[in-house]
Amino acid sequence: MSDVTADAGPSGPLLAADGTPLKKKLAQTTRQAKIRALLLTAPLVVFLLAGFVFPIGQMLWRSIHNPAFSDVLPNLAVALKTWDGGGVPGEDIFEIAVADLKQSREDRSIGRAATRVNYELPGSRSLFTSTARKVNKIDGPPYKEKLIELDKDWDDPVLWSILKRVSNDYTASFYLSAVDRKYDVNGNIVSEAEVQQIYVKLFMRTFWMSALITFLCFLLAFPVSYLLSVLPLRTSNLLMILVLLPFWTSLLVRTTAWIAMLQSEGVVNDILVTTGLVGDENRAQLIYNQTGTIIAMTHILLPFMILPLYSVMKTIPPSYMRAARSLGANSLTAFRRVYFPQTVPGIAAGTLLVFILSIGFYITPALVGGQDGQMISNLIAFHMQSSLNWSLAAALGGILLASVLILYWLYNKLVGVDNLKFG
Amino acid sequence: MKLPEYASPLERVWHYTYLFICASIFLFLIAPIIIIIPLSFNAEPYFTFTKGMLNFDPEAFSFRWYADIVRNGMAAPDAVMDSNWWADMWNNAQWIRAMRNSFFVAICATILATALGTLAALGLSRPEMPFRSAITSLLISPMIVPLVITATGMFFFYSDVGLAKTYLGIILAHTTLGIPFVIITVTATLVGFDRSLIRASQSLGADGWTTFRKVIMPLILPGMISGALFAFVTSLDEIVTVLFLADVEQRTIPRQMWSGIREQISPTILAVATILVAISIFLLTTVELLRRRSERLRGMTAR
């Protein structure tokens, strides 16, 4: 290699071996290295974008986009969009409605549209199904008169204003339902009736239970992590197995174990009865309710709190506490002023992680939660699998996902995802 | 942890109270897992200790629930134990079927997750990696996003592309969920990785693949294996996506336990749980040994 770079005097730019300016060459090499690094991650990034991010996005899309009405009654939906609203529409729209209803009867598809309208106007489902059954009797004009003759509900201006609303595929009403609100007849947002307000309460309960579980985990994890961090390595490695074994044990095994422990004929109650703390006839109801969910979830999530706390505490030199003591602080002050502040990063990491994981819990509440131990995930699964109101499930999921992502972003800011470690 | 010489009486009392508190917390952690082991040998169909068990009466213990794992669902469980009996068990016993499904799915998902995850972790740990934190957040997110949301999204998407109710669908779902664990463990191994080893290997004339096989791979192998085991356990334990995506055909162990707990609770579940605990202990030991080996390899001796 002729030493071009060294020969270039102060007058000319520094050149690389092939004659390009060194600056440009460096930029080129850096870019190539960047691209090589990106290419290594590319397969996985593509896999996750296609198989994870896109499906979730597609699912969330359903929460604002529900074309059930315009799929089943397409011409009516188009006609209603241009209709000016207010009162009951005229003969022309009724003619289209009858034609579409006849078609839907042939396709046996009216159920979907009826369900969609029923979300907005409870009780209107039968109007559609029964009209579709009888609509073939109408063989000519006047359509409006004959349809109203079949069912006088077709003369209801409220029904038509709602039909106009659902003729639009895009809707915010599922998000409104998810926060116990709805549109009234005039399109204003109002609260649901008191007895139907369940979702906000459930969100609050989910957050409240998660906060309690996180706090309990913190209370239990702190002393144990401290002990593990000050013991000699040989002992602490041994004790660490007691933390890691639950971590490695199947979630369902642990949940089953808690059923065996806590049920009314279970181990805990037997011990309480044998020791005479509780009478045989009033055994404590510890499972299939909120208490059961909280106990089992605390147990399941405890290792996620202990591991980050332990890894931070391990790095705090014991000499700091000794120094504080020698400077005259009593043990409480030394702990409060010197030791505790240094554990805060570990607390932040553990608390956020446990909270994030617990607000999305599904299996444990479903198995041991009974009535009052259910969380928001259970309701999403219910709307997915039983009530089949997928748009509402998507809206509830959207709110849950947004909360989780905010916390995840916070975790990333405060702790950094690359500091996540197990064992 | 020793009590210092200058400790006051109050501190002494606190010290022993503290040790007691810690012991109770360890008991809380481990008791539920230990308790199911003796319960699974119950001779009666109960979930609790019988009088006989507490008196260590050998009559009160039995292997009947372990036998039930094998026999449940068989066409002729009481037939002579010839090759037909074994074929019957292999093909018809519900739990055996679930175990075969679980292991098949878990092994495939582990291979996929480890291959993709290791490759990505190698990229992420390069100093010149652009958008590192954004990409890391994306790759870790399957662990953070609530499983119900992941499963719901996959349910719609996989139904559209025809992967729902297939083995491949479940394998891909479990790969997604296992990836964060591989990324985390392999990047952790790569933190202490001396990059000049790569340059040394290259200057000695090795191409990229040889460098990976002869230099990088032996050093990150412990991390890769730990990551693979994490991914394996995640898949073995996963139930939510199975609930949404699988058909009866693809029932896994957790899915079988789920219906067992909800429909006909019997100590068979405890017997299965005991077997799973044994598997966990084995995997945990392996990972611990690997972690120590990796620390030794990187010259980070235990303090």
Chai-1 contact restraints between the chains, C-beta under 6 A:
chainA,res_idxA,chainB,res_idxB,connection_type,confidence,min_distance_angstrom,max_distance_angstrom,comment,restraint_id
A,A33,B,E128,contact,1.0,0.0,6.0,A-B,restraint_1
A,K34,B,E128,contact,1.0,0.0,6.0,A-B,restraint_2
A,K34,B,P130,contact,1.0,0.0,6.0,A-B,restraint_3
A,A37,B,G123,contact,1.0,0.0,6.0,A-B,restraint_4
A,A37,B,R126,contact,1.0,0.0,6.0,A-B,restraint_5
A,A37,B,E128,contact,1.0,0.0,6.0,A-B,restraint_6
A,A37,B,M129,contact,1.0,0.0,6.0,A-B,restraint_7
A,L40,B,L119,contact,1.0,0.0,6.0,A-B,restraint_8
A,L40,B,L122,contact,1.0,0.0,6.0,A-B,restraint_9
A,L40,B,G123,contact,1.0,0.0,6.0,A-B,restraint_10
A,T41,B,A120,contact,1.0,0.0,6.0,A-B,restraint_11
A,T41,B,G123,contact,1.0,0.0,6.0,A-B,restraint_12
A,T41,B,I135,contact,1.0,0.0,6.0,A-B,restraint_13
A,P43,B,L116,contact,1.0,0.0,6.0,A-B,restraint_14
A,L44,B,L116,contact,1.0,0.0,6.0,A-B,restraint_15
A,L44,B,A120,contact,1.0,0.0,6.0,A-B,restraint_16
A,G51,B,L172,contact,1.0,0.0,6.0,A-B,restraint_17
A,G51,B,T176,contact,1.0,0.0,6.0,A-B,restraint_18
A,F52,B,P142,contact,1.0,0.0,6.0,A-B,restraint_19
A,F52,B,T176,contact,1.0,0.0,6.0,A-B,restraint_20
A,P55,B,G153,contact,1.0,0.0,6.0,A-B,restraint_21
A,P55,B,M154,contact,1.0,0.0,6.0,A-B,restraint_22
A,P55,B,F157,contact,1.0,0.0,6.0,A-B,restraint_23
A,I56,B,G153,contact,1.0,0.0,6.0,A-B,restraint_24
A,Q58,B,F157,contact,1.0,0.0,6.0,A-B,restraint_25
A,M59,B,T152,contact,1.0,0.0,6.0,A-B,restraint_26
A,M59,B,G153,contact,1.0,0.0,6.0,A-B,restraint_27
A,M59,B,F156,contact,1.0,0.0,6.0,A-B,restraint_28
A,L220,B,I25,contact,1.0,0.0,6.0,A-B,restraint_29
A,P223,B,I21,contact,1.0,0.0,6.0,A-B,restraint_30
A,P223,B,C22,contact,1.0,0.0,6.0,A-B,restraint_31
A,V224,B,C22,contact,1.0,0.0,6.0,A-B,restraint_32
A,V224,B,I25,contact,1.0,0.0,6.0,A-B,restraint_33
A,L227,B,C22,contact,1.0,0.0,6.0,A-B,restraint_34
A,V230,B,M1,contact,1.0,0.0,6.0,A-B,restraint_35
A,L231,B,M1,contact,1.0,0.0,6.0,A-B,restraint_36
A,L233,B,A302,contact,1.0,0.0,6.0,A-B,restraint_37
A,L242,B,F26,contact,1.0,0.0,6.0,A-B,restraint_38
A,L242,B,L29,contact,1.0,0.0,6.0,A-B,restraint_39
A,L242,B,I30,contact,1.0,0.0,6.0,A-B,restraint_40
A,L244,B,L284,contact,1.0,0.0,6.0,A-B,restraint_41
A,P246,B,L29,contact,1.0,0.0,6.0,A-B,restraint_42
A,W248,B,S280,contact,1.0,0.0,6.0,A-B,restraint_43
A,W248,B,L284,contact,1.0,0.0,6.0,A-B,restraint_44
A,T249,B,I33,contact,1.0,0.0,6.0,A-B,restraint_45
A,T249,B,V277,contact,1.0,0.0,6.0,A-B,restraint_46
A,T249,B,S280,contact,1.0,0.0,6.0,A-B,restraint_47
A,S250,B,D237,contact,1.0,0.0,6.0,A-B,restraint_48
A,S250,B,L276,contact,1.0,0.0,6.0,A-B,restraint_49
A,L251,B,D237,contact,1.0,0.0,6.0,A-B,restraint_50
A,L252,B,P254,contact,1.0,0.0,6.0,A-B,restraint_51
A,L252,B,M257,contact,1.0,0.0,6.0,A-B,restraint_52
A,V253,B,A273,contact,1.0,0.0,6.0,A-B,restraint_53
A,V253,B,L276,contact,1.0,0.0,6.0,A-B,restraint_54
A,T256,B,I269,contact,1.0,0.0,6.0,A-B,restraint_55
A,T256,B,A273,contact,1.0,0.0,6.0,A-B,restraint_56
A,A257,B,P32,contact,1.0,0.0,6.0,A-B,restraint_57
A,A257,B,I33,contact,1.0,0.0,6.0,A-B,restraint_58
A,A257,B,I36,contact,1.0,0.0,6.0,A-B,restraint_59
A,W258,B,P32,contact,1.0,0.0,6.0,A-B,restraint_60
A,A260,B,I36,contact,1.0,0.0,6.0,A-B,restraint_61
A,A260,B,L39,contact,1.0,0.0,6.0,A-B,restraint_62
A,A260,B,F47,contact,1.0,0.0,6.0,A-B,restraint_63
A,M261,B,P32,contact,1.0,0.0,6.0,A-B,restraint_64
A,E265,B,T48,contact,1.0,0.0,6.0,A-B,restraint_65
A,G266,B,T48,contact,1.0,0.0,6.0,A-B,restraint_66
A,V267,B,I35,contact,1.0,0.0,6.0,A-B,restraint_67
A,I356,B,I144,contact,1.0,0.0,6.0,A-B,restraint_68
A,G360,B,P146,contact,1.0,0.0,6.0,A-B,restraint_69
A,Y362,B,L147,contact,1.0,0.0,6.0,A-B,restraint_70
A,Y362,B,V148,contact,1.0,0.0,6.0,A-B,restraint_71
A,Y362,B,V240,contact,1.0,0.0,6.0,A-B,restraint_72
A,L367,B,I261,contact,1.0,0.0,6.0,A-B,restraint_73
A,S377,B,P146,contact,1.0,0.0,6.0,A-B,restraint_74
A,S377,B,V148,contact,1.0,0.0,6.0,A-B,restraint_75
A,I380,B,V148,contact,1.0,0.0,6.0,A-B,restraint_76
A,A381,B,V148,contact,1.0,0.0,6.0,A-B,restraint_77
A,M384,B,T152,contact,1.0,0.0,6.0,A-B,restraint_78
A,G397,B,I149,contact,1.0,0.0,6.0,A-B,restraint_79
A,L400,B,P146,contact,1.0,0.0,6.0,A-B,restraint_80
A,L401,B,I149,contact,1.0,0.0,6.0,A-B,restraint_81
A,Y408,B,I144,contact,1.0,0.0,6.0,A-B,restraint_82
A,N412,B,S137,contact,1.0,0.0,6.0,A-B,restraint_83
A,V417,B,T136,contact,1.0,0.0,6.0,A-B,restraint_84
A,V417,B,S137,contact,1.0,0.0,6.0,A-B,restraint_85
A,V417,B,I140,contact,1.0,0.0,6.0,A-B,restraint_86
A,D418,B,T136,contact,1.0,0.0,6.0,A-B,restraint_87
A,L420,B,I184,contact,1.0,0.0,6.0,A-B,restraint_88
A,K421,B,A188,contact,1.0,0.0,6.0,A-B,restraint_89
